[in-house]
Amino acid sequence: MKHRWFRIVLLLLIVAVATGALLTWLMRPKAVPVLVAQASRGMVQDSVANTRAGTIKACRRSGLSPSIGGQIVRMPIREGDRVKQGQVLLEFWNDDLAAQLVLAQRQTKAAQAKARQACVVADTARRESRRLQELYRKKLASAEVTDKAVGETRAAQAACEAAKVNVEVSLAQVDVAQAALQRTRLVAPFDGVAAQVNGEIGEFVTPSPVGVPTPPAVDLIDDSCIYVSAPMDEVDAAKIRVDMPAKISLDAYGDRIFKGKVRRIAPYVLDREKQARTVEVEADFADPQVTENMLAGYSADMEIILAQKTDTLRVPTEAVLEGNKVLVLGADNLLHEQQIETGLDNWEFTEVLSGLQSGQKVVISVDREGVKDGALVQIENQDE
């Protein structure tokens, strides 16, 4: 009988222990999967970036339009054509002005011929006057004849001078006719590419009224020199200086990063958006050759390097919590909150001045549920 009760008690004890073990196993804390990274030495940069997309711009870009109205009779270029400085881009009907130029040129020739004639007469009269004056001194010519010859010489000389001035007037009229004719032609002020051409042969074009903007006849871009212009937050702009290094990225070039340098900081703030005031900052490409196939108008982003350290302890910026704290992974797979002192930082890395040692692992997936001080975790990846 005693042995029977002993077996029953032993069985119940075994069941209780097994049940307790099962409950303990079921109620144990589950490990939270996390991503970690090692604190390591490397470069850290303090930088600022544009608030909205920037733009690739040409150093020279001109919206060209004729200063007068008229009917287009010649437009030898199309959009995308490359043009040379002085090349005619557009020409109005100008037969009347061309005829006036020819008339002015021929009038000039006539004035020049009359001037030569008047000056020859003046030269002849001067010689005759000198001859009579010599005869008068020898008592061989009368004073009346001599005085008349001297007067005629002066008149002929004045006629010669007047004829010369008339030639100058005629030449000025040629310049006026040429200027009037030139106004009917739109010429390229510099080498470039025609980005936009508005107008067709036979159309009438009138100048834009004052205060009423109209599309230019030709939008000419000098793409031999381009740069990046991007808006920077007014708070960040105060830290930027000319010649600071910059990183330039373009959507059209994927992940490729181009080296650049700040060339200009606008001396005013744009307040188009009252809550997002910006300062326009421009940067040149360090290597002009990389811009050969770039097009003005590409969207671009600019990251300006304010300061940098090449060999310092760093952690990914996403691992740093509010109050400059990080979650360090211990040997027991538990997380331990650690206070650190930070230095330079950007969107990628934060410098650690104290509080961590090289090789320690910190959690970078800090926004996951259950990731907190004292949590049991399981590593999903290991950034060696």
FENJO-V123982 format. One line per field, one symbol per residue. phi: phi as a letter, one per 30 degrees, with the letter a starting at -180 (. if undefined). psi: psi as a letter, one per 40 degrees, with the letter a starting at -180 (. if undefined). Layout:
phi->???
psi->???
//
This chain:
phi->.dddddddddddddddddddddddddcddddddbcbbddbcldbbcbbbddbedbdbddbbbccbddbclcdcbbdbbejdcbceiddcabddbeddddddddddddddddddddddddddddddddddddddddddcicbdddddddddddddddddddddddddddddddddddddddddddcccddadlbddbbckbejdccbddddicdbdddbccccddbbbcbbdceeddddcdbdiddbccbbedciddccdbbdcabedacdcdcecbdbbdbcbcddcdddcecdcdjedbbbccddaabdbbdbbeddddceihbbccddddicdbdbdbccbdabdcbbdcdajbcejdcbdccddddjdadiddbbddbbdd
psi->ddddddddddddddddddddddddddeihihhhihiiihiiahhihiiiidihaihiidhhhhhiieiiahhehgeiiheihiihehhdihihfdddddddddddddddddddddddddddddddddddddddddddefeiiddddddddddddddddddddddddddddddddddddddddeehhiheiiahhdhhhiiheihhiihiheghiiidhhhhgeehiihhihiiddddeeiiieiiihhihdeebehhhiahhdihhfihhfdhdeghihhhiiihdhddeedeihheiiiihhhhdiihdgihiihdeehihefiihhhidefiihhhhihibiiaedihhhdieiihdihihefeeihehiheihihhdihg.
//
